[in-house]
């Protein structure tokens, strides 16, 4: 088993389902960044307490056997949360939400992102809905970034939708972007639990899934998983207006090591920009590496003078 550097004794943490779990601390040892569990689809958030939080899926195989290569796909059983104040010393908060916390979902899940609005934390998650049997986006809410989170609606926010990214524009308006094969954008109501107005589509070159929407120096960015030569890569588009026109800038980093998928999460923290993503290089408890057992990584993201993203090399050293 991968050893972690523990710097605190066990701290009791109330998880989303009321169970007592241990919160532990560890140091950044490079990529993969999180080594206590298989993790995927990282979503970073800088909270009002000044800490950086990263939410990610706990990746477990349907048939969780040593050496299993993930032939039955991916299985996220809960969402985990990690946080840091300096990018080097991290706290693992454990599970903050599970697909089982949504009564209308059947237990299957994928990516999620959390956003803070007026002291509340809203976590938008991809889930499998029972009626009809399609993907749906749900929303859970908490008073603290580490939870506990509760289903805010008791029903899906959007049907036939997955891979959400939430964004607060400079004027305070909240937006939700999502999609697989087609990228969608819609404004959220101020309560963060309902859409307001029209649903737009954004045309993106080689768009596959996993949009990540943000704004930097007056420019809008949409980073997404694009389809490369047999596996996913990361590409991006830029715009001066949220409604476009969006200019596709192409691929800025290639395929993730040992993984078919790659999922972007971009954040500014401590005066630097970071890209969170996943590969599938981790071995843990005689499991992996395997494409369905992914592992979150982080590298520094840099920009050119005109705001375009510099090509990024995925490293083992990390940031």
URNORJO-V200085 format. One line per field, one symbol per residue. phi: phi as a letter, one per 30 degrees, with the letter a starting at -180 (. if undefined). psi: psi as a letter, one per 40 degrees, with the letter a starting at -180 (. if undefined). A space follows every 50 residues. Layout:
phi: ???
psi: ???
//
This chain:
phi: .ddcddcbddcdbdddcidcbccbcacdcjcddcbcadbbhdbdbcdddi dccbcadddbddcdceidcidcjcbccaccbbbacbicccccdidcabed dcddccjdabdabcbcbhicccccbdbccdbddbdbccbcbbcbddidcb edbiaddbdhaahdbcacdddidcbbbakbibccbbdcdddibadbidcc ccdbdhdcaidbcabbhiccbbcadcccdjbdbcbabbadbecjdccdcj dcacdddibdcbbdbcbcaiibcbccabbbcdcahicidadcccbdbabd cbbdddjdddeccdbddic
psi: hhhihheiihhhhhadeeihihhiiiihfahidheeihiifigihhieee ihihhiihhiidggihehefdeaigheihihiiieeedhihheaheiide ehdeiediibiiiiihhfeihhhhihihidhigiiihihiiieideaiii hedeiidhifiigihihhideehiihiiihdhhihiiiideeeiihaihi ihhhhfhdafihhihhfehhhhiihihageiiahiiiiieideaihhhea heiaiihehdiihihhihhfeiiihiaiafehhhfeiiiidegihhihih hiiideeihihhhhidda.
//
